[in-house]
Amino acid sequence: MSELHYLKPDANALHGFFSNELEPALEINTGDTVIFRTLDAAWGAERRSAMGEARRKFTEINPSRYPDGFGHALIGPVFIKQAKAGQTLEIKINEVIPGTWGWTSAGGFPSYWNEKMGMVRKKEVLLDFELDTEKMVGKSQFGNFNYSVGLKPFMGIMGMPPSEIGNHSTLPPRPSGGNLDCKELQAGSTLFLPIPVDGALFSTGDGHAVQGDGEVSGPALECPMEKVSLTLSVREDMPIKMPRAKTSTGWLTMGFHENLEEAMWIALSEMLDFMSSLYKISRTEAYAYATMVVDLRITQVVNLIKGVHAFLPFHALR
């Protein structure tokens, strides 16, 4: 029988990098559900009380699990007893409930996206939001104009460490997950990831209250998450090389590369493999159908390694 587990932000569970040498915060069996509570990506402990005021950082941290440079605040790792390298991890996203506050920003520092948009020397715009999880609306607090946005929460990071020894940055997406920043991965979706190490060592963090495809200014609407319910199961019948997901409206495959065009071709190639298997047709025939029914979407462009996902609606071929 499956069990329910809980992980909260504390020195035992918080970490700012991926590593297969990290001590697990929790051990579970395949099919168990974990309820995570997370910080915002930047280790914030509370909302700002006024415009221009520094946000207080969370301090209950184990220094050996804290990165030298920037690293997203992750919760985990979760060791799954039955997981073996080469298998697939199925992550059912049951529920994602944001906290009561969030923030986003644009401009004001050197980055390739700010350079492209002429924003490096502009004063940084930092917008704080109050989040209403009953109405699922976020209202800007300190800007010149108090606009509201609808909330569509998801986790920016879900993943496992590479098989290579060492501390690995939380910034890029990888075949084993990580900073995917795919806004399709909301409650009701299922993410599939290739398992790189025995035990899987799954972590999550980087909660987003809402994000557009691309995450164009760097952050999304970053927020802590009050409740993230994930059911983690090991699959032996679904060998994959890259992340794949099933949403409420269709299937998606992912591609990552420093070059956005190359990321697109990887995502498309993965989709042709998937369609070939799903419909029992050749890759060439899948390509012919894909030109009619598959959408290519920019996942994110601000994590050094860029992401594209190919989307196939359910019942596209009847």
C-alpha positions as CSV (number, residue, x, y, z in Angstrom):
1,M,0.0,0.0,0.0
2,S,1.3,3.5,-0.9
3,E,2.2,5.9,1.9
4,L,2.1,9.6,2.3
5,H,5.2,11.6,3.3
6,Y,6.0,15.2,4.1
7,L,9.0,17.4,3.4
8,K,9.4,21.0,4.6
9,P,12.2,23.6,4.2
10,D,14.8,22.9,6.8
11,A,18.5,22.1,7.2
12,N,17.8,18.4,6.5
13,A,16.0,19.0,3.1
14,L,17.2,22.3,1.7
15,H,20.0,22.3,-0.9
16,G,21.2,24.5,-3.7
17,F,22.7,22.0,-6.2
18,F,22.2,18.6,-7.6
19,S,24.6,15.8,-6.5
20,N,24.4,12.0,-6.3
21,E,26.5,12.3,-3.1
22,L,23.9,14.3,-1.2
23,E,22.4,12.6,1.8
24,P,18.7,11.8,1.1
25,A,16.2,13.8,3.2
26,L,13.6,11.0,2.8
27,E,13.4,7.4,1.7
28,I,10.2,6.1,0.1
29,N,8.8,3.2,-2.0
30,T,7.7,3.4,-5.5
31,G,4.1,4.7,-5.7
32,D,4.3,6.8,-2.6
33,T,3.2,10.4,-2.5
34,V,5.3,13.2,-1.1
35,I,3.8,16.6,0.1
36,F,6.5,19.2,-0.3
37,R,6.5,22.8,1.1
38,T,9.1,25.0,-0.7
39,L,10.8,28.3,-0.5
40,D,10.9,30.7,-3.4
41,A,13.9,30.1,-5.8
42,A,16.0,32.8,-4.1
43,W,15.7,31.4,-0.6
44,G,13.3,34.1,0.6
45,A,11.8,33.8,4.1
46,E,9.0,36.3,3.8
47,R,7.5,39.0,1.5
48,R,9.0,42.5,1.5
49,S,7.1,45.0,3.5
50,A,8.0,48.0,1.4
51,M,9.3,48.8,-2.1
52,G,13.1,48.8,-2.2
53,E,13.5,46.9,1.1
54,A,15.7,43.8,1.0
55,R,13.9,40.5,1.4
56,R,14.9,38.5,4.5
57,K,16.6,35.2,3.5
58,F,15.9,31.8,5.0
59,T,18.7,30.9,7.5
60,E,17.9,27.4,8.7
61,I,20.5,26.0,6.2
62,N,23.2,23.3,6.3
63,P,26.3,25.1,4.9
64,S,27.5,21.9,3.2
65,R,24.2,21.9,1.1
66,Y,24.3,25.6,0.3
67,P,26.0,26.6,-3.1
68,D,29.0,28.9,-3.4
69,G,27.3,30.8,-6.1
70,F,23.6,31.1,-7.0
71,G,21.5,27.9,-6.7
72,H,17.8,27.6,-6.5
73,A,16.4,26.5,-3.1
74,L,15.5,22.8,-3.6
75,I,13.8,20.3,-1.3
76,G,15.0,16.7,-1.2
77,P,16.6,14.6,-2.3
78,V,14.0,11.8,-2.1
79,F,15.5,8.3,-2.4
80,I,13.2,5.8,-4.0
81,K,14.2,2.3,-2.9
82,Q,13.2,0.4,-6.1
83,A,14.7,3.0,-8.5
84,K,17.6,1.9,-10.7
85,A,19.6,3.8,-13.3
86,G,18.2,3.4,-16.7
87,Q,14.6,3.1,-15.6
88,T,12.0,5.9,-15.8
89,L,10.5,8.0,-13.0
90,E,6.9,8.9,-13.3
91,I,5.9,12.1,-11.4
92,K,2.2,12.6,-11.0
93,I,1.5,16.2,-10.2
94,N,-1.5,16.0,-8.0
95,E,-1.7,19.5,-6.5
96,V,0.3,22.7,-6.5
97,I,-0.8,25.5,-4.1
98,P,1.3,28.7,-4.0
99,G,2.0,30.7,-0.8
100,T,0.7,34.2,-0.3
101,W,3.3,36.2,-2.0
102,G,5.6,36.3,-5.0
103,W,7.8,38.5,-7.1
104,T,9.3,39.1,-10.6
105,S,11.8,41.4,-12.1
106,A,13.4,42.7,-15.3
107,G,16.6,44.4,-16.3
108,G,19.4,45.9,-14.3
109,F,22.2,43.4,-14.6
110,P,24.4,41.8,-17.3
111,S,22.8,38.7,-19.0
112,Y,22.5,37.7,-22.6
113,W,18.8,38.3,-22.5
114,N,19.1,41.8,-21.0
115,E,21.9,42.6,-23.5
116,K,19.6,41.6,-26.4
117,M,16.8,43.8,-25.1
118,G,19.0,46.8,-24.1
119,M,18.1,46.3,-20.4
120,V,21.6,45.9,-18.8
121,R,21.9,49.6,-17.9
122,K,18.3,50.1,-17.1
123,K,17.3,50.3,-13.5
124,E,15.9,46.9,-12.3
125,V,12.2,46.8,-12.0
126,L,11.2,44.5,-9.1
127,L,7.5,43.8,-8.8
128,D,6.0,42.2,-5.6
129,F,2.7,40.4,-5.7
130,E,0.1,39.4,-3.2
131,L,-1.3,35.9,-4.2
132,D,-4.9,35.0,-3.6
133,T,-5.1,31.2,-3.9
134,E,-8.9,31.2,-3.6
135,K,-9.5,33.4,-6.6
136,M,-6.2,32.3,-8.2
137,V,-5.1,35.9,-8.8
138,G,-1.9,37.8,-8.1
139,K,-2.0,41.5,-7.6
140,S,1.1,43.8,-8.0
141,Q,1.8,45.6,-4.7
142,F,4.5,48.3,-5.2
143,G,4.7,49.2,-8.9
144,N,3.4,52.3,-10.4
145,F,0.4,50.4,-11.7
146,N,-1.3,47.7,-9.6
147,Y,-2.1,45.2,-12.3
148,S,-3.4,41.6,-11.6
149,V,-2.5,38.3,-13.3
150,G,-4.2,35.0,-13.2
151,L,-2.3,32.2,-11.5
152,K,-1.4,28.9,-13.1
153,P,1.1,27.4,-10.7
154,F,3.8,24.8,-11.4
155,M,7.3,23.8,-10.3
156,G,10.1,25.2,-12.3
157,I,12.5,22.5,-11.1
158,M,11.8,18.8,-10.9
159,G,14.7,16.4,-11.4
160,M,17.5,14.2,-10.4
161,P,21.3,14.6,-10.3
162,P,23.5,13.5,-13.3
163,S,25.5,10.3,-12.8
164,E,28.8,12.2,-12.7
165,I,30.3,12.9,-9.3
166,G,30.3,16.5,-8.0
167,N,28.0,19.4,-7.4
168,H,25.9,20.3,-10.5
169,S,24.2,23.7,-11.0
170,T,20.4,24.0,-10.7
171,L,20.4,26.5,-13.6
172,P,20.2,24.3,-16.7
173,P,17.7,21.7,-17.7
174,R,19.1,18.2,-18.3
175,P,17.8,14.9,-19.6
176,S,17.1,13.9,-16.0
177,G,15.1,17.0,-15.4
178,G,16.2,20.0,-13.4
179,N,15.3,23.6,-14.4
180,L,12.7,22.7,-17.0
181,D,10.5,25.8,-16.5
182,C,7.7,24.2,-18.6
183,K,4.4,26.0,-17.8
184,E,2.4,22.9,-19.0
185,L,3.5,20.9,-15.9
186,Q,0.5,22.0,-13.8
187,A,-1.6,19.9,-11.5
188,G,-3.1,17.0,-13.4
189,S,0.0,16.5,-15.5
190,T,2.4,13.7,-15.3
191,L,6.2,14.1,-16.0
192,F,8.4,11.2,-17.1
193,L,12.2,11.4,-16.5
194,P,15.0,9.0,-17.3
195,I,16.6,7.9,-14.0
196,P,20.4,8.5,-14.0
197,V,21.3,7.1,-10.6
198,D,20.2,4.3,-8.3
199,G,17.6,5.6,-5.8
200,A,16.7,8.5,-8.2
201,L,17.4,11.2,-5.6
202,F,14.5,13.4,-6.8
203,S,14.3,17.1,-5.8
204,T,11.9,19.9,-6.5
205,G,11.8,23.7,-6.1
206,D,11.6,27.0,-8.0
207,G,7.8,27.5,-7.6
208,H,6.2,29.6,-10.3
209,A,2.8,31.1,-9.7
210,V,2.5,31.9,-13.4
211,Q,4.9,32.1,-16.4
212,G,4.7,32.7,-20.1
213,D,6.4,30.4,-22.6
214,G,10.0,31.6,-22.7
215,E,10.3,33.1,-19.2
216,V,11.7,36.0,-21.1
217,S,13.0,38.4,-18.4
218,G,14.7,35.7,-16.3
219,P,12.3,35.0,-13.4
220,A,8.7,34.0,-13.7
221,L,6.3,35.0,-10.9
222,E,8.5,33.4,-8.3
223,C,6.9,32.2,-5.1
224,P,7.1,29.8,-2.2
225,M,4.7,26.8,-2.5
226,E,2.5,25.9,0.4
227,K,1.7,22.5,-0.9
228,V,3.1,20.4,-3.8
229,S,1.7,16.9,-3.9
230,L,3.7,14.5,-6.1
231,T,3.3,10.7,-6.5
232,L,6.7,9.2,-7.5
233,S,6.6,5.8,-9.3
234,V,9.3,3.8,-11.0
235,R,8.5,2.6,-14.5
236,E,10.3,-0.3,-16.1
237,D,8.1,-0.4,-19.3
238,M,8.9,3.1,-20.6
239,P,12.5,3.6,-21.6
240,I,13.2,7.2,-22.5
241,K,16.2,9.4,-23.1
242,M,14.7,12.9,-22.5
243,P,11.8,14.3,-20.4
244,R,8.3,13.6,-21.6
245,A,5.0,14.7,-20.2
246,K,1.3,14.0,-20.4
247,T,-0.9,17.0,-19.7
248,S,-4.7,17.4,-19.5
249,T,-4.8,18.1,-23.2
250,G,-2.0,16.2,-24.8
251,W,1.6,14.8,-24.8
252,L,4.8,16.8,-25.0
253,T,8.5,16.0,-25.6
254,M,11.4,18.2,-24.7
255,G,14.7,19.3,-26.2
256,F,17.6,21.3,-24.6
257,H,20.6,23.0,-26.2
258,E,22.6,26.2,-26.1
259,N,21.3,26.9,-29.5
260,L,17.5,27.4,-29.6
261,E,17.2,25.9,-33.1
262,E,19.1,22.7,-32.0
263,A,16.8,22.4,-29.0
264,M,13.8,22.6,-31.4
265,W,15.2,19.7,-33.5
266,I,15.8,17.6,-30.5
267,A,12.2,18.1,-29.2
268,L,10.8,17.3,-32.6
269,S,13.0,14.2,-33.0
270,E,11.8,13.0,-29.6
271,M,8.2,13.6,-30.7
272,L,8.7,11.6,-33.9
273,D,10.0,8.7,-31.8
274,F,6.9,9.0,-29.5
275,M,4.4,9.2,-32.3
276,S,6.1,6.3,-34.1
277,S,5.6,4.1,-31.0
278,L,2.1,5.5,-30.1
279,Y,0.6,5.0,-33.6
280,K,2.7,2.0,-34.7
281,I,4.0,3.9,-37.8
282,S,7.4,4.8,-39.2
283,R,9.3,7.9,-38.2
284,T,8.9,9.3,-41.7
285,E,5.1,8.8,-41.6
286,A,5.1,10.3,-38.1
287,Y,6.9,13.3,-39.6
288,A,4.2,13.8,-42.2
289,Y,1.5,13.7,-39.5
290,A,3.5,16.0,-37.2
291,T,3.6,18.8,-39.7
292,M,-0.3,18.9,-39.4
293,V,-0.8,18.4,-35.7
294,V,2.3,19.0,-33.6
295,D,3.1,22.5,-32.2
296,L,6.6,23.6,-31.3
297,R,6.8,25.9,-28.3
298,I,9.6,27.7,-26.6
299,T,9.9,26.5,-23.1
300,Q,12.5,28.9,-21.8
301,V,15.4,30.9,-23.1
302,V,17.1,32.2,-19.9
303,N,18.8,29.2,-18.4
304,L,22.0,29.1,-20.5
305,I,20.7,25.9,-22.0
306,K,17.5,26.8,-23.8
307,G,14.4,24.6,-24.0
308,V,11.7,23.8,-26.6
309,H,8.8,21.4,-26.2
310,A,6.8,19.7,-29.0
311,F,3.1,19.3,-28.2
312,L,0.8,16.6,-29.6
313,P,-2.9,17.1,-28.6
314,F,-4.9,14.0,-27.6
315,H,-7.0,12.7,-30.5
316,A,-5.0,14.6,-33.0
317,L,-5.1,11.5,-35.3
318,R,-8.5,9.8,-35.3
